Amino acid sequence: MSLQDELTAVERSLDGLVRSVGRLEAQLDACLDIRRLRSDTDHLRESLTLLKQSVAAGPPRRPGVVVEEMVTISDAPYNAALWTDAEDEGLGSRNGHAP
């Protein structure tokens, strides 16, 4: 099932829940528990609406985080001339003997 199908299924289920709560509300007086249940269904409706909007907007991004394109680095050896004047400080000498 796709994400859109799942969201539609949740919306249908929520519609059924709201109808059932409405029928309970008609049978029972507007007691505290029914009002709380009605409030919960309203919050679920708002949360589902916000979720659908965020899904439509695309993947979430954290503020201040810059998404950069991946750069592929070749496995080919580097040109040895690039390292001609470089020092191997901290790596020991090239011939394997300490100075």
C-alpha positions in Angstrom: 0.0 0.0 0.0 1.3 3.4 -0.9 1.7 6.2 1.6 -1.3 8.1 0.0 -3.4 4.9 0.3 -2.5 4.6 4.0 -3.4 8.2 4.7 -6.7 7.8 2.9 -7.4 4.6 4.9 -6.7 6.5 8.2 -9.0 9.3 7.1 -11.8 6.9 6.4 -11.3 5.2 9.7 -11.3 8.5 11.5 -14.5 9.5 9.7 -16.1 6.3 11.0 -14.9 7.0 14.5 -16.4 10.6 14.4 -19.7 9.2 13.2 -19.7 6.6 16.0 -18.9 9.2 18.6 -21.7 11.3 17.2 -24.2 8.4 17.6 -23.0 7.9 21.2 -23.4 11.6 21.9 -27.0 11.4 20.6 -27.7 8.5 22.9 -26.0 9.8 26.0 -26.2 13.2 27.4 -23.2 15.5 26.8 -21.3 14.2 29.8 -17.7 14.9 30.5 -16.5 11.7 28.9 -18.3 12.2 25.6 -17.0 15.8 25.4 -13.5 14.5 26.1 -14.0 11.8 23.4 -15.3 14.5 20.9 -12.3 16.6 21.7 -9.9 13.7 21.1 -11.5 13.0 17.7 -11.1 16.7 16.8 -7.4 16.6 17.8 -6.9 13.5 15.7 -8.5 15.2 12.7 -6.2 18.2 13.1 -3.1 15.9 13.5 -4.1 14.0 10.4 -4.5 17.3 8.4 -1.0 18.4 9.6 0.5 15.1 8.7 -1.0 15.2 5.2 0.3 18.7 4.7 3.8 17.8 5.8 3.8 14.7 3.5 2.8 16.9 0.6 5.5 19.4 1.4 8.2 16.8 1.0 10.8 15.3 3.3 11.5 17.2 6.6 14.6 19.3 6.8 16.3 20.5 9.9 16.8 24.2 10.2 20.4 25.3 9.5 21.4 22.0 7.9 22.6 22.4 4.3 22.1 19.4 2.1 25.0 19.1 -0.3 25.4 16.9 -3.4 27.5 13.8 -3.0 30.9 14.0 -4.7 32.4 10.7 -6.1 36.1 10.3 -5.5 38.0 8.1 -7.9 39.9 5.1 -6.7 42.7 5.8 -9.2 46.1 6.6 -7.5 47.0 10.3 -7.2 49.8 11.8 -9.2 53.0 11.2 -7.1 54.3 14.7 -8.1 51.7 16.2 -5.8 53.6 14.9 -2.8 57.2 15.8 -3.9 57.7 18.6 -1.3 55.5 17.1 1.4 56.9 16.0 4.7 55.9 12.8 6.5 56.0 14.5 9.9 54.7 12.1 12.5 54.8 9.1 10.1 58.5 8.2 10.4 61.0 8.3 7.7 60.5 6.8 4.2 63.3 4.3 4.6 61.8 2.9 7.8 64.6 4.1 10.1 64.2 6.8 12.7 66.5 9.9 12.4 
